[in-house]
Amino acid sequence: MTAPELRWQVIHIYKELLFLGRNYPLGYEYFRTRLHKAFISQAHLTDGDQIRKGIARAEFVKKEIEALYYLKRYRTLKQRYENN
């Protein structure tokens, strides 16, 4: 992959994570600042393999956040229907 493709992937995963952060339990601002710090700390990377590893880590974090949201939704629905 070329550098522009990797750059596009990084920007794309960053935007996806920002979108997921809208419903983060501690608030969007908390999530956004932490996400920004995480990406800025890796901004010095120039090796394509290291950038791909960072993208893979971001994909993993994305899946973890989605799992957190699904679990929260499941618990809420379960609690609502158990009371009835």
ChimeraX attribute file (.defattr): number of C-alpha atoms within 10 A of each C-alpha:
attribute: neighborCount
match mode: 1-to-1
recipient: residues
	/A:1	8
	/A:2	7
	/A:3	12
	/A:4	9
	/A:5	10
	/A:6	15
	/A:7	11
	/A:8	11
	/A:9	15
	/A:10	18
	/A:11	14
	/A:12	13
	/A:13	16
	/A:14	19
	/A:15	12
	/A:16	14
	/A:17	21
	/A:18	18
	/A:19	13
	/A:20	16
	/A:21	20
	/A:22	13
	/A:23	13
	/A:24	17
	/A:25	12
	/A:26	9
	/A:27	11
	/A:28	16
	/A:29	12
	/A:30	12
	/A:31	18
	/A:32	17
	/A:33	10
	/A:34	12
	/A:35	17
	/A:36	12
	/A:37	11
	/A:38	12
	/A:39	15
	/A:40	10
	/A:41	10
	/A:42	12
	/A:43	10
	/A:44	9
	/A:45	11
	/A:46	10
	/A:47	9
	/A:48	13
	/A:49	11
	/A:50	12
	/A:51	20
	/A:52	15
	/A:53	11
	/A:54	16
	/A:55	19
	/A:56	13
	/A:57	12
	/A:58	20
	/A:59	16
	/A:60	12
	/A:61	13
	/A:62	19
	/A:63	13
	/A:64	12
	/A:65	17
	/A:66	14
	/A:67	12
	/A:68	14
	/A:69	16
	/A:70	12
	/A:71	12
	/A:72	13
	/A:73	12
	/A:74	12
	/A:75	11
	/A:76	11
	/A:77	11
	/A:78	11
	/A:79	11
	/A:80	10
	/A:81	8
	/A:82	7
	/A:83	6
	/A:84	5
